[in-house]
Structure formats: C-alpha cells, structure tokens
Amino acid sequence: MPNFIHHFKSSCDVFGDDDNMTSVHFAVYMSVFYHWNRKKFADNMRINRDDVMRIAGLGS
C-alpha cells in the first residue's frame, strides 16, 4: 500500500515545479487522489466525472 504522506508530498513537489499546472489541475488531482484513498489505493477503480468535479469544486 502506498504511503499517503509520501505520495501527497511527491505530488505537491511535481505541481510546484511545473509552471503549467494551475489550481484547477491541483483540485482535480486532489479529488481523484481522495477517491483513490477511499478505495484503499486500488490498482484499478472507476470514478464518476460528476463526483470528481463536485469534490474539486468545479462546475464544468
């Protein structure tokens, strides 16, 4: 099982180093990461676009 803190820190490092990434990208990533965590870091999972957008706080 992945280490939650290590994975989160690594992703923040990547986002911080890439000038093309915006807060919208980060919000979507965090929403998907939330779902992955809820699924206990499953190798495969299904996600619902509406759920990802709602958790990310995005309307479209």
Secondary structure, DSSP 8 states (H G I E B T S, - for coil): ---HHHHHHHHHHHHHH-TT--HHHHHHHHHHHHHHHHTTS-SS----HHHHHHHHT---
